[in-house]
Amino acid sequence: MPRILIVGGGYAGFYTALKLEKQLRRGEAEVILVDPLPYMTYQPFLPEVAAGSVEPRHAVVSHRKHLKRTTVITAAVTGIDHAAKTATITPELGEPYSIDYDHIVVTAGSVSRTFPIPGVADVAIGMKSIEEAVAVRDRLIDNFSRAALLPAGPERDRLLTVVVVGGGFAGIETFAELRSLASALLSEYPGLTLDDTHFHLIEAMGRIMPEVSLKTSHWVLKNLAQRDAIVHLDTQLTSAVDGRIELSTGEVFESDIVIWTAGVMAHPMMRGTDLPLDDRGRIRTQPDLRIHDDNGVVEGAWAAGDVAAVPDLTGGGVGGFCVPNAQHAVRQGKQMAKNLVAVLRDESPRDYVHQNMGAVAGLGLWVGAFQWRNVGITGWPAWIMHRGYHGLAIPMWERKLRVFGAWVGHFFLGRDMVSLSAREQPQAYFQKFASRPKA
């Protein structure tokens, strides 16, 4: 029985496995999915998780719960030798081992792309994982509690200053959602006012959200300005050492929360394999999702999602390739499953083609922006469209019901603004009072 090894359980990997389970006949192939995490993260919900509008567990989808006919291995793939058709699996505990395969599907995704700016690696946090989103939420809520007990001054300003680097969709949504959370927190702390909070977004380009029209992006800028959220365009972060923010404009201030959303790059693990890569570290991929090199198709090798340079046959991609977003990753995963089944049955795989369905962003409660071609919608209608689209787009009906159920609860009860930062050291309270043997 041929073995299909899926490297990565994000959008593309999860949907490849899910659709293979439905399309493969029993005994037709063995499917193995390997990922260091036991779940797929629905990343469009991360800004709302950071703002306390979506419960963290509702924004992830369990591999083992929903992939019943797939062998799930919670470990990291640390090496691929496609010439020998083997992959090295490294579990959290125990020794690394090799696994053989007939077909490999590389969907390892992307990681945050950073630059060697002093201090960023030490003080900043990304917005690529559920853990990061929860940590940002807890930090902001805790900072309000600390700041409320301090007199006006530099330390209080530092605690209540939030910096987001990157003006793409991820950055703007995170920035706007945290601004919304901070405004809601003010009702809990009467000693603090809107003027005590400081929100800065830093964007090196001259505009934000390149996926939408200039008119829509200008509306977003105006809306953020009305909410006392400052966007620095044509500005670069030059230093963040110890939270001291220095900008290319000469402006200097301090912040206790620095969030990096300035782009992504293909998973660097790919550089340790014998698979063909382009100059950006992405796997060279044909429109039918098969990997290719200068000699043609690499038999038994496939790639999709952020880690792959998949040609965009619609002509709408940047540089001729599909942009790294959820829309493409989900649909490439579905096409991947169809193509794998076709090859197993001696049929021809089909090219991946997907017309852009538009872009929708949530910018805090009752504020959103939508763009499809020349049609732009802003305000509460776009916010409802955002929630409707993503609430239905998250995989599996049990996840959809949990998300919509929580939203209904929040509508009547308000968002949950409790910090659980103590979970990072769960034994501290017990150990503080625990009896110990006398010396």
N, C-alpha and C positions, 0 to 999 in steps of 0.2 A: 504494500500500500504506500503510495507516495506521501512524503511528509512535507508539509508547508510550515515554515517557521516565520512568524511575524515578530519583527523587532520593534517594539514600542506599542503601547496600548492607549495612545491618544485618539483623536478623532479618526484619522485614517486607519490606524491599526484596529481600533475597536469595531468600526463599521465593516472592515474587511472580514474580521472573524465572525461578526454577527450575521452578515449576509452569506458567508460561506456555509454557516450552519443550516441556513434555509435552502441553499441551492445544491449542496452536495448530497449525493445519495449515500446511504449508510455503507461504510466500507470503501468509499471511493477515494478518500484521502484522510490523512491524520493532520489536524491543525494544532499548532502550538503557539501560544502568545507569551512573549517574555517582556516584562516591564518591571522596573524597580518599585513602582507604586501598585497597590492592589485595585486601583480605580482610574477611570478616565475623568479628567477635570473639564467641566464645561466653562471654558475661560471667559466667554462674554459675560458671565455672571460675577466675575471677580470684583469689579468695581462696586456692585451692589452688595456683595459679601462684606467688602471693606466698609460700606456705609450702614451695615446692619439691616438691609432690606431683604436679603436672601440668607437663609440659614446655611452655614458651611457644608453640612452633610447633604443638603439638597442639591448642591452644585457639583457633586461628583456622582459617578455611576460605577457601581461595583463590577469588576470583571467577573468574579466567580459567581455572583448571583445571576448574571444575565447571559453568560457564555457557558451553557450547560454541556455542549459537545466539544468544547475546546479545552485543551490542556493548558492551564494558566500557570506560569512560573513567575513568582514574584522575586525577581533578581535582575541583575544588569548584564547586558551583552557587552563584553569588554573587548571582543575581537571577532572579526569575520575573515575567514580564509575561503573565498569563494572558489578558488582554484581547486581546493580539496573538498568544498561544500561542507565546511564545518564552522561552527560558531562557538566561541568561548563564553560560558555562562559563569558569572561570579555572584554567588549569593551573599547576603549580609553576614551569615555565619557559615563556616565550612570552607572547603577548598574549591577553587574554580574547576570546572569540568567542561568537556567538549560535547557538542551534540551535532549529529549529522542531519542533513536535510536534502531534499530534492529541489524545492523552490524556496527562496528567501524573499520576504516582503519587508523592505526597510521603511519603517514609518517612525523613526526615532524623534521626529519633531525638531524643535528649535529651542535655543536658550537666549537669554537677554544678551544683546550686543552692547558692550561697553567700550569706552575709550580710556587710555591711561591718564585720567584726570586725577590729580592728587586728592586723596581722601574718599573718593567715590566707593572704592572696593571695601572700605572700612565702615562707612556710615550709612550708605544707601541700601535700599531694599527694592527688589523688583516687584512686578505684578504679573507673574507667570504661574504661580501655584496657589492653591487654596490656603496653604500655611502662611504665605506672605500676606494674603488679603486679610486673614484673621489677625495676624500680628499687627498690621497697620491699624485696623479697627480698635484693637485693645490699646495700642499705644496712644491713639488720639483721645480715647475716653479717659485713660489714666492721666494723660497730660492735663486735661481739663480739671480733674480732681486735684492734682498737685497745684496747678496755677491758681485755683480758687482760694488757696490758703496762703498765697504769696502777695506782697504789696506790688503795685505797678513798678516795673523796672525791667532790666535786661533779661533776667532769668525767666520771668513770666512771659515776656515776649518770645523768648526762645522756645518755650514749651508750646506756645500757641501759634507757632509759625510752621506752615506746611509748604514744602517745595516739591513740585513734580517736574521732572525733566523729560521732555518729549511731548510734542503737540499732535501726535496721531490720535486715532480713535481710542486706544487704550489709555493714553495719557489724559486726554480731555475728559473721558468718562470717569476716570479715577479722580481727577481734580474736581470735577463738578459734583460727583457723589459725596466726596469728603467735605466739600463746602456745604452741601445740604445737611450732612450729619452734624457738622460743627454748629450750624445755625439752629438745629433742633436741640443740641446740647445746651445752648445758652438758656433755655427755659428751665433747665435743671440747676443752673448756677447763676442766681440773680446778681451775684457780685461781679460777673463778667458781662461785657457788652460786645456787640459786633465789632467795634473799633479795636478791641483787644486781640482779635484774631487776625492773622495775616496769611494769605494764600498767594503763592507765586508759582506760575507755570513758566518754564524756560524752554523756548523753541528757537533753534538755530536758523530756521527758514523764515521767510517773510509772511507765512500764513499757517493756519492750523488745518487739520483734517483734510488732507488732499483728496480724499475719496468723495467729498461733497463739493458743490459749487461755491464760488466765492461769495455769492449772496447768502447762502446758508451759513458758511463759516463766519461771515461778518455778523450775522444774527447771533450766533453762539458767543462771539466775542462781546457783543453788546450786552447779552444776557448775563454773562459772567461779571462784566464790569458793574452791572446793577446790583450784583450780589457781593460786591467788594472783593472780587477775586481778580488778581492782577496777572495779565498774560504779557510776558516779555518776548516780543518777536525780534528776529534778527539778532538774537542774543545767545551767547554760549556760556556754559558753566566752566570756569577756569580753575576753581578749587573748592573743595568741600571738607578740608581737613578739620577734624573735630567738630563738624557741624557749622563751621564758619564759611558761609556761602559767598564766593567771589564771582562776579559776572564780568563778561567782556566789556560791558558798558562802564565799569568802574564801581558799580553799586556793591555794597557789602552789608550783609546782615547774618544773623545766626538762626539756625533751625534745628529742632530735635527730630523732625521727620523729613527724610529725603527719599523720594520714590523715583526710581529710574524706569522709564518706559520708552527710551529712545531707540527703538528698533530691536530686531531679533536676528539671529544667525543660525545656520544649520548646526545641528548637534556636532561638537568637535570630535566626538568619538569616531566619526566617519573617516577622519584623516589617518586612523590606525588600521584601515582595512585595505584590501586590494581592489575595491570598487572604484570605477572612474568618477572623478570629481571635476567640477568646473572651477573657475578661478575664485569663486565665493564659497567653496567648500561644500556645495550642493552636489548630490548625485546626478550624473547626466542621465536623463530619462527621455524616452520617446513619448509621443502623444498617447500611445497605447499603454503607457506606464511601465514598459519593459526597460531595463537599464541597458545602455549602449556605450560602446567605446569607439575608437577610431576604426575598428574592424567590423563594426556592426553590432547586432544584438548580443548581449551577454546572456546565454541560455540559463534559465532557472533563476534569474535575478530581476526583482521588481522594486519599485520605490514610489512613494506618494507622500503628500503633505509638505510641511515646511522644509523637510530635509531634502526634497527632490526639486530639480529644475525641470518642471513639466511645461512644455510649450503650450501657450495659450492660443488655440486655433481661432478664437473669436477676434483676435487682434487687439484686445483691450488690456492685455497684461503689460507690466512694466518690463521693458527690455525684451518683450516677446514671450515672457514666461508668466505662469500663474502666480499671483501675489500670495504671500503666506497668510492665509486667513481661514476661518472655520468653514466658510462656504465651499471653498475648493477642497479642503481636506475631507469633509464629510462625503462629498460627491465622488471624489477620487477613490475613497475607500469602497463605496458601493460599486463603482466601475471596476475596481481591482478584483473584487470577488467574481464578477461576471467574466472578466478576462481569464482569471485563473481556471475557472470551471471550463471555459471554452478550450483552453490549451490542453487541459486534462482529457478532454473529449475529442481532441484532434480537430478543433475548430479554430478559426482565426479570431484573435482579440480585436476589440474595437477601440478607436481613438477616444480619448476623453475630451468632451466639448461641453462647456457650460457658460451660458450667458449670465452676466452679472445681474443679480436680482435687486441691486440697490444696496444702500447702506442705511442703517438705523442706529441711533445712539441714545442712551438714557443719560440725562444730565442732572439727576436728582429728582426728588418726588415732583411729579406733574410737569416736568420739563424734558423735552426730547427734540431730536432733529432727524429727519428722514430725507434721503435723496435717491431718486431713481431717474437717471438720464437728466432731463431738464426740469423735472418736477421736484420741488423742495417743499417740505412740510415741517413746521416748527411748533413748539409749544406743547400743550397737553395732548392734542391728537397724535403727535409723533411719539409722545411718551407711551400712550396706550398701544400704538403700533409696535413699539419696542418690546413692551412686556408681552403682548400677544404673540409676536413672532418668536422671541426667545423662549417663552414659556412652552410653546408647542415644539420648538426645535430641539430642546434637550432630549436625548434619547430615553426611551422606555416610558410607558404610561405611568408607572408607579412614581417616577421622578416628576413627571408633569403634574400629577395630582398633588404631590407634596409641595411643589413650588406654588401652584395656584392656591392651594389651601392656606399656605403661609401668607400669601399676599392678601387674601380675604381677611385673615386674622389681623394683619397689620392695618388694614383699612379701618377696622373698628377699634382696635386696641393700640394702634401706634407702633412704631418700630421698636425693637428691643435694643436698648442702649446700655447693656450690662457688659462690663469687661471681665474676661476670665483669664487674664494674663498670669494669674497664680498657677495655672495648669502647667506652665513651663517648668515649675519646680514643685511637683505635687507632694513630695515627701517633707517639704520644709516645715509645714505646720505640725506634722506628727513628730518629727525629729526634735523640734523645739522643746517639746514637753516630755519626750520619751525618757524613761528611767534607764540608767546605765550602771553596769557593775562598778563597785567602788574599787579604787586603785589598790 
